[in-house]
Amino acid sequence: MRVRTKKQYGRNVLRLETSGKIQEVILNEDFLKPKNASVSVCFRGEKSAGIVDLSVDEIENLYKEVSSKMKGIKKIKVMKFKK
């Protein structure tokens, strides 16, 4: 997973980029308030770690975008190479 962010630092914009493996995906649910559910994606790299929280609406929008693009690709083969 690769994360790229921008942060306002004084008058300048600081660009941060990091990468790492997804360690865990956590589903945060509240049975009394189902609209407040979220998904947390936890990642860890060599010199960085973090959590990306996504709301239900963000997950649905992401799924719609990805599923419409995946219709053109029938079969996908994922290949991992060792360094």
mmCIF file of the N, C-alpha and C atoms, coordinates in Angstrom:
data_MODEL
# 
_entry.id   MODEL 
# 
loop_
_atom_site.group_PDB 
_atom_site.id 
_atom_site.type_symbol 
_atom_site.label_atom_id 
_atom_site.label_alt_id 
_atom_site.label_comp_id 
_atom_site.label_asym_id 
_atom_site.label_entity_id 
_atom_site.label_seq_id 
_atom_site.pdbx_PDB_ins_code 
_atom_site.Cartn_x 
_atom_site.Cartn_y 
_atom_site.Cartn_z 
_atom_site.occupancy 
_atom_site.B_iso_or_equiv 
_atom_site.pdbx_formal_charge 
_atom_site.auth_seq_id 
_atom_site.auth_comp_id 
_atom_site.auth_asym_id 
_atom_site.auth_atom_id 
_atom_site.pdbx_PDB_model_num 
ATOM 1   N N  . MET A 1 1  ? 0.848   -1.163  0.000   1.00 0.00 ? 1  MET A N  1 
ATOM 2   C CA . MET A 1 1  ? 0.000   0.000   0.000   1.00 0.00 ? 1  MET A CA 1 
ATOM 3   C C  . MET A 1 1  ? 0.896   1.228   0.000   1.00 0.00 ? 1  MET A C  1 
ATOM 4   N N  . ARG A 1 2  ? 0.533   2.214   -0.766  1.00 0.00 ? 2  ARG A N  1 
ATOM 5   C CA . ARG A 1 2  ? 1.290   3.455   -0.827  1.00 0.00 ? 2  ARG A CA 1 
ATOM 6   C C  . ARG A 1 2  ? 0.373   4.611   -0.437  1.00 0.00 ? 2  ARG A C  1 
ATOM 7   N N  . VAL A 1 3  ? 0.848   5.456   0.460   1.00 0.00 ? 3  VAL A N  1 
ATOM 8   C CA . VAL A 1 3  ? 0.062   6.585   0.944   1.00 0.00 ? 3  VAL A CA 1 
ATOM 9   C C  . VAL A 1 3  ? 0.791   7.864   0.574   1.00 0.00 ? 3  VAL A C  1 
ATOM 10  N N  . ARG A 1 4  ? 0.075   8.794   -0.055  1.00 0.00 ? 4  ARG A N  1 
ATOM 11  C CA . ARG A 1 4  ? 0.627   10.104  -0.388  1.00 0.00 ? 4  ARG A CA 1 
ATOM 12  C C  . ARG A 1 4  ? -0.291  11.174  0.179   1.00 0.00 ? 4  ARG A C  1 
ATOM 13  N N  . THR A 1 5  ? 0.277   12.115  0.930   1.00 0.00 ? 5  THR A N  1 
ATOM 14  C CA . THR A 1 5  ? -0.511  13.179  1.540   1.00 0.00 ? 5  THR A CA 1 
ATOM 15  C C  . THR A 1 5  ? 0.174   14.519  1.358   1.00 0.00 ? 5  THR A C  1 
ATOM 16  N N  . LYS A 1 6  ? -0.595  15.563  1.541   1.00 0.00 ? 6  LYS A N  1 
ATOM 17  C CA . LYS A 1 6  ? -0.079  16.930  1.543   1.00 0.00 ? 6  LYS A CA 1 
ATOM 18  C C  . LYS A 1 6  ? -0.471  17.571  2.856   1.00 0.00 ? 6  LYS A C  1 
ATOM 19  N N  . LYS A 1 7  ? 0.426   18.403  3.400   1.00 0.00 ? 7  LYS A N  1 
ATOM 20  C CA . LYS A 1 7  ? 0.171   19.053  4.670   1.00 0.00 ? 7  LYS A CA 1 
ATOM 21  C C  . LYS A 1 7  ? 0.660   20.487  4.585   1.00 0.00 ? 7  LYS A C  1 
ATOM 22  N N  . GLN A 1 8  ? -0.171  21.403  5.071   1.00 0.00 ? 8  GLN A N  1 
ATOM 23  C CA . GLN A 1 8  ? 0.216   22.814  5.101   1.00 0.00 ? 8  GLN A CA 1 
ATOM 24  C C  . GLN A 1 8  ? 1.240   23.002  6.217   1.00 0.00 ? 8  GLN A C  1 
ATOM 25  N N  . TYR A 1 9  ? 2.425   23.502  5.877   1.00 0.00 ? 9  TYR A N  1 
ATOM 26  C CA . TYR A 1 9  ? 3.496   23.721  6.837   1.00 0.00 ? 9  TYR A CA 1 
ATOM 27  C C  . TYR A 1 9  ? 3.953   25.168  6.683   1.00 0.00 ? 9  TYR A C  1 
ATOM 28  N N  . GLY A 1 10 ? 3.373   26.039  7.518   1.00 0.00 ? 10 GLY A N  1 
ATOM 29  C CA . GLY A 1 10 ? 3.650   27.463  7.356   1.00 0.00 ? 10 GLY A CA 1 
ATOM 30  C C  . GLY A 1 10 ? 3.033   27.960  6.067   1.00 0.00 ? 10 GLY A C  1 
ATOM 31  N N  . ARG A 1 11 ? 3.851   28.557  5.230   1.00 0.00 ? 11 ARG A N  1 
ATOM 32  C CA . ARG A 1 11 ? 3.372   29.009  3.913   1.00 0.00 ? 11 ARG A CA 1 
ATOM 33  C C  . ARG A 1 11 ? 3.585   27.969  2.833   1.00 0.00 ? 11 ARG A C  1 
ATOM 34  N N  . ASN A 1 12 ? 4.304   26.929  3.142   1.00 0.00 ? 12 ASN A N  1 
ATOM 35  C CA . ASN A 1 12 ? 4.630   25.903  2.156   1.00 0.00 ? 12 ASN A CA 1 
ATOM 36  C C  . ASN A 1 12 ? 3.718   24.686  2.303   1.00 0.00 ? 12 ASN A C  1 
ATOM 37  N N  . VAL A 1 13 ? 3.674   23.906  1.246   1.00 0.00 ? 13 VAL A N  1 
ATOM 38  C CA . VAL A 1 13 ? 2.950   22.644  1.253   1.00 0.00 ? 13 VAL A CA 1 
ATOM 39  C C  . VAL A 1 13 ? 3.986   21.532  1.327   1.00 0.00 ? 13 VAL A C  1 
ATOM 40  N N  . LEU A 1 14 ? 3.863   20.690  2.343   1.00 0.00 ? 14 LEU A N  1 
ATOM 41  C CA . LEU A 1 14 ? 4.788   19.585  2.545   1.00 0.00 ? 14 LEU A CA 1 
ATOM 42  C C  . LEU A 1 14 ? 4.138   18.322  2.003   1.00 0.00 ? 14 LEU A C  1 
ATOM 43  N N  . ARG A 1 15 ? 4.848   17.635  1.107   1.00 0.00 ? 15 ARG A N  1 
ATOM 44  C CA . ARG A 1 15 ? 4.326   16.393  0.538   1.00 0.00 ? 15 ARG A CA 1 
ATOM 45  C C  . ARG A 1 15 ? 4.995   15.219  1.237   1.00 0.00 ? 15 ARG A C  1 
ATOM 46  N N  . LEU A 1 16 ? 4.169   14.291  1.701   1.00 0.00 ? 16 LEU A N  1 
ATOM 47  C CA . LEU A 1 16 ? 4.650   13.108  2.387   1.00 0.00 ? 16 LEU A CA 1 
ATOM 48  C C  . LEU A 1 16 ? 4.243   11.874  1.598   1.00 0.00 ? 16 LEU A C  1 
ATOM 49  N N  . GLU A 1 17 ? 5.149   10.921  1.491   1.00 0.00 ? 17 GLU A N  1 
ATOM 50  C CA . GLU A 1 17 ? 4.851   9.674   0.805   1.00 0.00 ? 17 GLU A CA 1 
ATOM 51  C C  . GLU A 1 17 ? 5.479   8.532   1.584   1.00 0.00 ? 17 GLU A C  1 
ATOM 52  N N  . THR A 1 18 ? 4.708   7.477   1.783   1.00 0.00 ? 18 THR A N  1 
ATOM 53  C CA . THR A 1 18 ? 5.207   6.307   2.488   1.00 0.00 ? 18 THR A CA 1 
ATOM 54  C C  . THR A 1 18 ? 4.554   5.066   1.901   1.00 0.00 ? 18 THR A C  1 
ATOM 55  N N  . SER A 1 19 ? 5.120   3.920   2.194   1.00 0.00 ? 19 SER A N  1 
ATOM 56  C CA . SER A 1 19 ? 4.537   2.672   1.724   1.00 0.00 ? 19 SER A CA 1 
ATOM 57  C C  . SER A 1 19 ? 4.727   1.607   2.792   1.00 0.00 ? 19 SER A C  1 
ATOM 58  N N  . GLY A 1 20 ? 3.922   0.577   2.705   1.00 0.00 ? 20 GLY A N  1 
ATOM 59  C CA . GLY A 1 20 ? 3.993   -0.520  3.656   1.00 0.00 ? 20 GLY A CA 1 
ATOM 60  C C  . GLY A 1 20 ? 2.967   -1.577  3.321   1.00 0.00 ? 20 GLY A C  1 
ATOM 61  N N  . LYS A 1 21 ? 2.954   -2.612  4.116   1.00 0.00 ? 21 LYS A N  1 
ATOM 62  C CA . LYS A 1 21 ? 2.001   -3.703  3.923   1.00 0.00 ? 21 LYS A CA 1 
ATOM 63  C C  . LYS A 1 21 ? 0.787   -3.488  4.813   1.00 0.00 ? 21 LYS A C  1 
ATOM 64  N N  . ILE A 1 22 ? -0.372  -3.878  4.302   1.00 0.00 ? 22 ILE A N  1 
ATOM 65  C CA . ILE A 1 22 ? -1.591  -3.816  5.104   1.00 0.00 ? 22 ILE A CA 1 
ATOM 66  C C  . ILE A 1 22 ? -1.511  -4.933  6.132   1.00 0.00 ? 22 ILE A C  1 
ATOM 67  N N  . GLN A 1 23 ? -1.583  -4.571  7.396   1.00 0.00 ? 23 GLN A N  1 
ATOM 68  C CA . GLN A 1 23 ? -1.477  -5.538  8.482   1.00 0.00 ? 23 GLN A CA 1 
ATOM 69  C C  . GLN A 1 23 ? -2.840  -6.035  8.946   1.00 0.00 ? 23 GLN A C  1 
ATOM 70  N N  . GLU A 1 24 ? -3.820  -5.137  8.953   1.00 0.00 ? 24 GLU A N  1 
ATOM 71  C CA . GLU A 1 24 ? -5.113  -5.504  9.532   1.00 0.00 ? 24 GLU A CA 1 
ATOM 72  C C  . GLU A 1 24 ? -6.205  -4.602  8.958   1.00 0.00 ? 24 GLU A C  1 
ATOM 73  N N  . VAL A 1 25 ? -7.390  -5.150  8.820   1.00 0.00 ? 25 VAL A N  1 
ATOM 74  C CA . VAL A 1 25 ? -8.573  -4.391  8.434   1.00 0.00 ? 25 VAL A CA 1 
ATOM 75  C C  . VAL A 1 25 ? -9.597  -4.573  9.547   1.00 0.00 ? 25 VAL A C  1 
ATOM 76  N N  . ILE A 1 26 ? -10.019 -3.464  10.148  1.00 0.00 ? 26 ILE A N  1 
ATOM 77  C CA . ILE A 1 26 ? -10.923 -3.512  11.290  1.00 0.00 ? 26 ILE A CA 1 
ATOM 78  C C  . ILE A 1 26 ? -12.269 -2.901  10.894  1.00 0.00 ? 26 ILE A C  1 
ATOM 79  N N  . LEU A 1 27 ? -13.344 -3.624  11.182  1.00 0.00 ? 27 LEU A N  1 
ATOM 80  C CA . LEU A 1 27 ? -14.694 -3.113  10.947  1.00 0.00 ? 27 LEU A CA 1 
ATOM 81  C C  . LEU A 1 27 ? -15.209 -2.550  12.261  1.00 0.00 ? 27 LEU A C  1 
ATOM 82  N N  . ASN A 1 28 ? -15.426 -1.256  12.302  1.00 0.00 ? 28 ASN A N  1 
ATOM 83  C CA . ASN A 1 28 ? -15.921 -0.579  13.503  1.00 0.00 ? 28 ASN A CA 1 
ATOM 84  C C  . ASN A 1 28 ? -17.430 -0.402  13.366  1.00 0.00 ? 28 ASN A C  1 
ATOM 85  N N  . GLU A 1 29 ? -18.181 -1.170  14.143  1.00 0.00 ? 29 GLU A N  1 
ATOM 86  C CA . GLU A 1 29 ? -19.639 -1.132  14.054  1.00 0.00 ? 29 GLU A CA 1 
ATOM 87  C C  . GLU A 1 29 ? -20.240 -0.712  15.391  1.00 0.00 ? 29 GLU A C  1 
ATOM 88  N N  . ASP A 1 30 ? -21.347 -0.024  15.304  1.00 0.00 ? 30 ASP A N  1 
ATOM 89  C CA . ASP A 1 30 ? -22.139 0.298   16.483  1.00 0.00 ? 30 ASP A CA 1 
ATOM 90  C C  . ASP A 1 30 ? -23.571 -0.123  16.157  1.00 0.00 ? 30 ASP A C  1 
ATOM 91  N N  . PHE A 1 31 ? -24.074 -1.121  16.843  1.00 0.00 ? 31 PHE A N  1 
ATOM 92  C CA . PHE A 1 31 ? -25.403 -1.642  16.529  1.00 0.00 ? 31 PHE A CA 1 
ATOM 93  C C  . PHE A 1 31 ? -26.496 -0.618  16.781  1.00 0.00 ? 31 PHE A C  1 
ATOM 94  N N  . LEU A 1 32 ? -26.285 0.297   17.697  1.00 0.00 ? 32 LEU A N  1 
ATOM 95  C CA . LEU A 1 32 ? -27.291 1.313   17.978  1.00 0.00 ? 32 LEU A CA 1 
ATOM 96  C C  . LEU A 1 32 ? -27.253 2.447   16.948  1.00 0.00 ? 32 LEU A C  1 
ATOM 97  N N  . LYS A 1 33 ? -26.085 2.694   16.357  1.00 0.00 ? 33 LYS A N  1 
ATOM 98  C CA . LYS A 1 33 ? -25.930 3.748   15.346  1.00 0.00 ? 33 LYS A CA 1 
ATOM 99  C C  . LYS A 1 33 ? -25.222 3.169   14.125  1.00 0.00 ? 33 LYS A C  1 
ATOM 100 N N  . PRO A 1 34 ? -25.943 2.444   13.273  1.00 0.00 ? 34 PRO A N  1 
ATOM 101 C CA . PRO A 1 34 ? -25.286 1.793   12.126  1.00 0.00 ? 34 PRO A CA 1 
ATOM 102 C C  . PRO A 1 34 ? -24.711 2.780   11.101  1.00 0.00 ? 34 PRO A C  1 
ATOM 103 N N  . LYS A 1 35 ? -25.186 4.019   11.080  1.00 0.00 ? 35 LYS A N  1 
ATOM 104 C CA . LYS A 1 35 ? -24.658 4.999   10.125  1.00 0.00 ? 35 LYS A CA 1 
ATOM 105 C C  . LYS A 1 35 ? -23.263 5.475   10.517  1.00 0.00 ? 35 LYS A C  1 
ATOM 106 N N  . ASN A 1 36 ? -22.862 5.244   11.758  1.00 0.00 ? 36 ASN A N  1 
ATOM 107 C CA . ASN A 1 36 ? -21.542 5.655   12.225  1.00 0.00 ? 36 ASN A CA 1 
ATOM 108 C C  . ASN A 1 36 ? -20.492 4.565   12.040  1.00 0.00 ? 36 ASN A C  1 
ATOM 109 N N  . ALA A 1 37 ? -20.803 3.509   11.311  1.00 0.00 ? 37 ALA A N  1 
ATOM 110 C CA . ALA A 1 37 ? -19.853 2.431   11.082  1.00 0.00 ? 37 ALA A CA 1 
ATOM 111 C C  . ALA A 1 37 ? -18.704 2.934   10.212  1.00 0.00 ? 37 ALA A C  1 
ATOM 112 N N  . SER A 1 38 ? -17.540 2.318   10.379  1.00 0.00 ? 38 SER A N  1 
ATOM 113 C CA . SER A 1 38 ? -16.377 2.696   9.572   1.00 0.00 ? 38 SER A CA 1 
ATOM 114 C C  . SER A 1 38 ? -15.461 1.493   9.414   1.00 0.00 ? 38 SER A C  1 
ATOM 115 N N  . VAL A 1 39 ? -14.514 1.621   8.504   1.00 0.00 ? 39 VAL A N  1 
ATOM 116 C CA . VAL A 1 39 ? -13.520 0.591   8.251   1.00 0.00 ? 39 VAL A CA 1 
ATOM 117 C C  . VAL A 1 39 ? -12.155 1.222   8.461   1.00 0.00 ? 39 VAL A C  1 
ATOM 118 N N  . SER A 1 40 ? -11.319 0.573   9.253   1.00 0.00 ? 40 SER A N  1 
ATOM 119 C CA . SER A 1 40 ? -9.961  1.049   9.504   1.00 0.00 ? 40 SER A CA 1 
ATOM 120 C C  . SER A 1 40 ? -8.988  0.104   8.820   1.00 0.00 ? 40 SER A C  1 
ATOM 121 N N  . VAL A 1 41 ? -8.108  0.661   7.980   1.00 0.00 ? 41 VAL A N  1 
ATOM 122 C CA . VAL A 1 41 ? -7.071  -0.113  7.305   1.00 0.00 ? 41 VAL A CA 1 
ATOM 123 C C  . VAL A 1 41 ? -5.747  0.250   7.974   1.00 0.00 ? 41 VAL A C  1 
ATOM 124 N N  . CYS A 1 42 ? -5.131  -0.711  8.631   1.00 0.00 ? 42 CYS A N  1 
ATOM 125 C CA . CYS A 1 42 ? -3.881  -0.486  9.367   1.00 0.00 ? 42 CYS A CA 1 
ATOM 126 C C  . CYS A 1 42 ? -2.712  -0.964  8.509   1.00 0.00 ? 42 CYS A C  1 
ATOM 127 N N  . PHE A 1 43 ? -1.696  -0.128  8.370   1.00 0.00 ? 43 PHE A N  1 
ATOM 128 C CA . PHE A 1 43 ? -0.533  -0.509  7.578   1.00 0.00 ? 43 PHE A CA 1 
ATOM 129 C C  . PHE A 1 43 ? 0.742   -0.217  8.342   1.00 0.00 ? 43 PHE A C  1 
ATOM 130 N N  . ARG A 1 44 ? 1.809   -0.920  7.957   1.00 0.00 ? 44 ARG A N  1 
ATOM 131 C CA . ARG A 1 44 ? 3.108   -0.738  8.585   1.00 0.00 ? 44 ARG A CA 1 
ATOM 132 C C  . ARG A 1 44 ? 4.199   -0.915  7.542   1.00 0.00 ? 44 ARG A C  1 
ATOM 133 N N  . GLY A 1 45 ? 5.110   0.054   7.495   1.00 0.00 ? 45 GLY A N  1 
ATOM 134 C CA . GLY A 1 45 ? 6.255   -0.001  6.615   1.00 0.00 ? 45 GLY A CA 1 
ATOM 135 C C  . GLY A 1 45 ? 7.538   -0.081  7.413   1.00 0.00 ? 45 GLY A C  1 
ATOM 136 N N  . GLU A 1 46 ? 8.671   0.134   6.756   1.00 0.00 ? 46 GLU A N  1 
ATOM 137 C CA . GLU A 1 46 ? 9.955   0.084   7.454   1.00 0.00 ? 46 GLU A CA 1 
ATOM 138 C C  . GLU A 1 46 ? 10.099  1.220   8.457   1.00 0.00 ? 46 GLU A C  1 
ATOM 139 N N  . LYS A 1 47 ? 9.794   2.435   8.022   1.00 0.00 ? 47 LYS A N  1 
ATOM 140 C CA . LYS A 1 47 ? 9.966   3.602   8.885   1.00 0.00 ? 47 LYS A CA 1 
ATOM 141 C C  . LYS A 1 47 ? 8.665   4.344   9.136   1.00 0.00 ? 47 LYS A C  1 
ATOM 142 N N  . SER A 1 48 ? 7.549   3.717   8.847   1.00 0.00 ? 48 SER A N  1 
ATOM 143 C CA . SER A 1 48 ? 6.278   4.405   9.011   1.00 0.00 ? 48 SER A CA 1 
ATOM 144 C C  . SER A 1 48 ? 5.170   3.405   9.300   1.00 0.00 ? 48 SER A C  1 
ATOM 145 N N  . ALA A 1 49 ? 4.092   3.916   9.857   1.00 0.00 ? 49 ALA A N  1 
ATOM 146 C CA . ALA A 1 49 ? 2.900   3.118   10.110  1.00 0.00 ? 49 ALA A CA 1 
ATOM 147 C C  . ALA A 1 49 ? 1.722   4.076   10.181  1.00 0.00 ? 49 ALA A C  1 
ATOM 148 N N  . GLY A 1 50 ? 0.526   3.561   9.999   1.00 0.00 ? 50 GLY A N  1 
ATOM 149 C CA . GLY A 1 50 ? -0.636  4.435   10.082  1.00 0.00 ? 50 GLY A CA 1 
ATOM 150 C C  . GLY A 1 50 ? -1.933  3.677   9.951   1.00 0.00 ? 50 GLY A C  1 
ATOM 151 N N  . ILE A 1 51 ? -3.003  4.430   10.127  1.00 0.00 ? 51 ILE A N  1 
ATOM 152 C CA . ILE A 1 51 ? -4.353  3.897   10.007  1.00 0.00 ? 51 ILE A CA 1 
ATOM 153 C C  . ILE A 1 51 ? -5.144  4.820   9.098   1.00 0.00 ? 51 ILE A C  1 
ATOM 154 N N  . VAL A 1 52 ? -5.845  4.243   8.136   1.00 0.00 ? 52 VAL A N  1 
ATOM 155 C CA . VAL A 1 52 ? -6.723  4.992   7.244   1.00 0.00 ? 52 VAL A CA 1 
ATOM 156 C C  . VAL A 1 52 ? -8.147  4.604   7.619   1.00 0.00 ? 52 VAL A C  1 
ATOM 157 N N  . ASP A 1 53 ? -8.946  5.581   8.060   1.00 0.00 ? 53 ASP A N  1 
ATOM 158 C CA . ASP A 1 53 ? -10.340 5.341   8.426   1.00 0.00 ? 53 ASP A CA 1 
ATOM 159 C C  . ASP A 1 53 ? -11.242 5.769   7.280   1.00 0.00 ? 53 ASP A C  1 
ATOM 160 N N  . LEU A 1 54 ? -12.154 4.885   6.888   1.00 0.00 ? 54 LEU A N  1 
ATOM 161 C CA . LEU A 1 54 ? -13.095 5.171   5.812   1.00 0.00 ? 54 LEU A CA 1 
ATOM 162 C C  . LEU A 1 54 ? -14.512 4.978   6.328   1.00 0.00 ? 54 LEU A C  1 
ATOM 163 N N  . SER A 1 55 ? -15.396 5.929   6.000   1.00 0.00 ? 55 SER A N  1 
ATOM 164 C CA . SER A 1 55 ? -16.797 5.811   6.397   1.00 0.00 ? 55 SER A CA 1 
ATOM 165 C C  . SER A 1 55 ? -17.529 4.881   5.428   1.00 0.00 ? 55 SER A C  1 
ATOM 166 N N  . VAL A 1 56 ? -18.754 4.547   5.772   1.00 0.00 ? 56 VAL A N  1 
ATOM 167 C CA . VAL A 1 56 ? -19.558 3.659   4.929   1.00 0.00 ? 56 VAL A CA 1 
ATOM 168 C C  . VAL A 1 56 ? -19.789 4.299   3.558   1.00 0.00 ? 56 VAL A C  1 
ATOM 169 N N  . ASP A 1 57 ? -20.074 5.590   3.523   1.00 0.00 ? 57 ASP A N  1 
ATOM 170 C CA . ASP A 1 57 ? -20.300 6.276   2.250   1.00 0.00 ? 57 ASP A CA 1 
ATOM 171 C C  . ASP A 1 57 ? -19.045 6.260   1.382   1.00 0.00 ? 57 ASP A C  1 
ATOM 172 N N  . GLU A 1 58 ? -17.884 6.462   1.997   1.00 0.00 ? 58 GLU A N  1 
ATOM 173 C CA . GLU A 1 58 ? -16.627 6.439   1.241   1.00 0.00 ? 58 GLU A CA 1 
ATOM 174 C C  . GLU A 1 58 ? -16.352 5.049   0.675   1.00 0.00 ? 58 GLU A C  1 
ATOM 175 N N  . ILE A 1 59 ? -16.636 4.018   1.446   1.00 0.00 ? 59 ILE A N  1 
ATOM 176 C CA . ILE A 1 59 ? -16.450 2.640   0.973   1.00 0.00 ? 59 ILE A CA 1 
ATOM 177 C C  . ILE A 1 59 ? -17.380 2.349   -0.193  1.00 0.00 ? 59 ILE A C  1 
ATOM 178 N N  . GLU A 1 60 ? -18.633 2.775   -0.091  1.00 0.00 ? 60 GLU A N  1 
ATOM 179 C CA . GLU A 1 60 ? -19.598 2.542   -1.180  1.00 0.00 ? 60 GLU A CA 1 
ATOM 180 C C  . GLU A 1 60 ? -19.178 3.269   -2.445  1.00 0.00 ? 60 GLU A C  1 
ATOM 181 N N  . ASN A 1 61 ? -18.740 4.519   -2.333  1.00 0.00 ? 61 ASN A N  1 
ATOM 182 C CA . ASN A 1 61 ? -18.272 5.262   -3.504  1.00 0.00 ? 61 ASN A CA 1 
ATOM 183 C C  . ASN A 1 61 ? -17.034 4.615   -4.115  1.00 0.00 ? 61 ASN A C  1 
ATOM 184 N N  . LEU A 1 62 ? -16.122 4.177   -3.280  1.00 0.00 ? 62 LEU A N  1 
ATOM 185 C CA . LEU A 1 62 ? -14.924 3.496   -3.761  1.00 0.00 ? 62 LEU A CA 1 
ATOM 186 C C  . LEU A 1 62 ? -15.284 2.215   -4.486  1.00 0.00 ? 62 LEU A C  1 
ATOM 187 N N  . TYR A 1 63 ? -16.215 1.445   -3.931  1.00 0.00 ? 63 TYR A N  1 
ATOM 188 C CA . TYR A 1 63 ? -16.647 0.194   -4.557  1.00 0.00 ? 63 TYR A CA 1 
ATOM 189 C C  . TYR A 1 63 ? -17.293 0.454   -5.919  1.00 0.00 ? 63 TYR A C  1 
ATOM 190 N N  . LYS A 1 64 ? -18.128 1.483   -6.009  1.00 0.00 ? 64 LYS A N  1 
ATOM 191 C CA . LYS A 1 64 ? -18.772 1.813   -7.283  1.00 0.00 ? 64 LYS A CA 1 
ATOM 192 C C  . LYS A 1 64 ? -17.736 2.171   -8.345  1.00 0.00 ? 64 LYS A C  1 
ATOM 193 N N  . GLU A 1 65 ? -16.766 2.975   -7.971  1.00 0.00 ? 65 GLU A N  1 
ATOM 194 C CA . GLU A 1 65 ? -15.725 3.383   -8.919  1.00 0.00 ? 65 GLU A CA 1 
ATOM 195 C C  . GLU A 1 65 ? -14.885 2.196   -9.374  1.00 0.00 ? 65 GLU A C  1 
ATOM 196 N N  . VAL A 1 66 ? -14.471 1.372   -8.442  1.00 0.00 ? 66 VAL A N  1 
ATOM 197 C CA . VAL A 1 66 ? -13.606 0.240   -8.777  1.00 0.00 ? 66 VAL A CA 1 
ATOM 198 C C  . VAL A 1 66 ? -14.360 -0.820  -9.553  1.00 0.00 ? 66 VAL A C  1 
ATOM 199 N N  . SER A 1 67 ? -15.592 -1.132  -9.149  1.00 0.00 ? 67 SER A N  1 
ATOM 200 C CA . SER A 1 67 ? -16.350 -2.189  -9.829  1.00 0.00 ? 67 SER A CA 1 
ATOM 201 C C  . SER A 1 67 ? -16.672 -1.803  -11.271 1.00 0.00 ? 67 SER A C  1 
ATOM 202 N N  . SER A 1 68 ? -16.924 -0.532  -11.551 1.00 0.00 ? 68 SER A N  1 
ATOM 203 C CA . SER A 1 68 ? -17.199 -0.126  -12.932 1.00 0.00 ? 68 SER A CA 1 
ATOM 204 C C  . SER A 1 68 ? -15.946 -0.254  -13.800 1.00 0.00 ? 68 SER A C  1 
ATOM 205 N N  . LYS A 1 69 ? -14.784 -0.041  -13.226 1.00 0.00 ? 69 LYS A N  1 
ATOM 206 C CA . LYS A 1 69 ? -13.534 -0.166  -13.985 1.00 0.00 ? 69 LYS A CA 1 
ATOM 207 C C  . LYS A 1 69 ? -13.122 -1.627  -14.153 1.00 0.00 ? 69 LYS A C  1 
ATOM 208 N N  . MET A 1 70 ? -13.511 -2.485  -13.212 1.00 0.00 ? 70 MET A N  1 
ATOM 209 C CA . MET A 1 70 ? -13.110 -3.884  -13.244 1.00 0.00 ? 70 MET A CA 1 
ATOM 210 C C  . MET A 1 70 ? -13.914 -4.704  -14.244 1.00 0.00 ? 70 MET A C  1 
ATOM 211 N N  . LYS A 1 71 ? -15.044 -4.183  -14.717 1.00 0.00 ? 71 LYS A N  1 
ATOM 212 C CA . LYS A 1 71 ? -15.849 -4.931  -15.672 1.00 0.00 ? 71 LYS A CA 1 
ATOM 213 C C  . LYS A 1 71 ? -15.090 -5.180  -16.973 1.00 0.00 ? 71 LYS A C  1 
ATOM 214 N N  . GLY A 1 72 ? -14.207 -4.272  -17.344 1.00 0.00 ? 72 GLY A N  1 
ATOM 215 C CA . GLY A 1 72 ? -13.416 -4.435  -18.563 1.00 0.00 ? 72 GLY A CA 1 
ATOM 216 C C  . GLY A 1 72 ? -12.316 -5.466  -18.424 1.00 0.00 ? 72 GLY A C  1 
ATOM 217 N N  . ILE A 1 73 ? -11.934 -5.738  -17.211 1.00 0.00 ? 73 ILE A N  1 
ATOM 218 C CA . ILE A 1 73 ? -10.868 -6.711  -16.964 1.00 0.00 ? 73 ILE A CA 1 
ATOM 219 C C  . ILE A 1 73 ? -11.523 -7.997  -16.481 1.00 0.00 ? 73 ILE A C  1 
ATOM 220 N N  . LYS A 1 74 ? -11.442 -9.041  -17.264 1.00 0.00 ? 74 LYS A N  1 
ATOM 221 C CA . LYS A 1 74 ? -12.127 -10.287 -16.915 1.00 0.00 ? 74 LYS A CA 1 
ATOM 222 C C  . LYS A 1 74 ? -11.332 -11.105 -15.902 1.00 0.00 ? 74 LYS A C  1 
ATOM 223 N N  . LYS A 1 75 ? -10.066 -11.303 -16.182 1.00 0.00 ? 75 LYS A N  1 
ATOM 224 C CA . LYS A 1 75 ? -9.247  -12.104 -15.280 1.00 0.00 ? 75 LYS A CA 1 
ATOM 225 C C  . LYS A 1 75 ? -8.010  -11.307 -14.907 1.00 0.00 ? 75 LYS A C  1 
ATOM 226 N N  . ILE A 1 76 ? -7.685  -11.362 -13.643 1.00 0.00 ? 76 ILE A N  1 
ATOM 227 C CA . ILE A 1 76 ? -6.499  -10.665 -13.149 1.00 0.00 ? 76 ILE A CA 1 
ATOM 228 C C  . ILE A 1 76 ? -5.602  -11.692 -12.482 1.00 0.00 ? 76 ILE A C  1 
ATOM 229 N N  . LYS A 1 77 ? -4.336  -11.639 -12.811 1.00 0.00 ? 77 LYS A N  1 
ATOM 230 C CA . LYS A 1 77 ? -3.374  -12.521 -12.174 1.00 0.00 ? 77 LYS A CA 1 
ATOM 231 C C  . LYS A 1 77 ? -2.393  -11.641 -11.418 1.00 0.00 ? 77 LYS A C  1 
ATOM 232 N N  . VAL A 1 78 ? -2.299  -11.839 -10.112 1.00 0.00 ? 78 VAL A N  1 
ATOM 233 C CA . VAL A 1 78 ? -1.399  -11.065 -9.286  1.00 0.00 ? 78 VAL A CA 1 
ATOM 234 C C  . VAL A 1 78 ? -0.105  -11.832 -9.138  1.00 0.00 ? 78 VAL A C  1 
ATOM 235 N N  . MET A 1 79 ? 0.996   -11.173 -9.482  1.00 0.00 ? 79 MET A N  1 
ATOM 236 C CA . MET A 1 79 ? 2.294   -11.820 -9.391  1.00 0.00 ? 79 MET A CA 1 
ATOM 237 C C  . MET A 1 79 ? 3.138   -11.046 -8.376  1.00 0.00 ? 79 MET A C  1 
ATOM 238 N N  . LYS A 1 80 ? 3.768   -11.770 -7.479  1.00 0.00 ? 80 LYS A N  1 
ATOM 239 C CA . LYS A 1 80 ? 4.643   -11.150 -6.490  1.00 0.00 ? 80 LYS A CA 1 
ATOM 240 C C  . LYS A 1 80 ? 6.054   -11.673 -6.737  1.00 0.00 ? 80 LYS A C  1 
ATOM 241 N N  . PHE A 1 81 ? 6.998   -10.773 -6.772  1.00 0.00 ? 81 PHE A N  1 
ATOM 242 C CA . PHE A 1 81 ? 8.377   -11.116 -6.996  1.00 0.00 ? 81 PHE A CA 1 
ATOM 243 C C  . PHE A 1 81 ? 9.190   -10.838 -5.747  1.00 0.00 ? 81 PHE A C  1 
ATOM 244 N N  . LYS A 1 82 ? 10.098  -11.713 -5.432  1.00 0.00 ? 82 LYS A N  1 
ATOM 245 C CA . LYS A 1 82 ? 10.986  -11.508 -4.291  1.00 0.00 ? 82 LYS A CA 1 
ATOM 246 C C  . LYS A 1 82 ? 12.197  -10.724 -4.757  1.00 0.00 ? 82 LYS A C  1 
ATOM 247 N N  . LYS A 1 83 ? 12.661  -9.841  -3.891  1.00 0.00 ? 83 LYS A N  1 
ATOM 248 C CA . LYS A 1 83 ? 13.836  -9.025  -4.238  1.00 0.00 ? 83 LYS A CA 1 
ATOM 249 C C  . LYS A 1 83 ? 15.108  -9.786  -4.031  1.00 0.00 ? 83 LYS A C  1 
# 
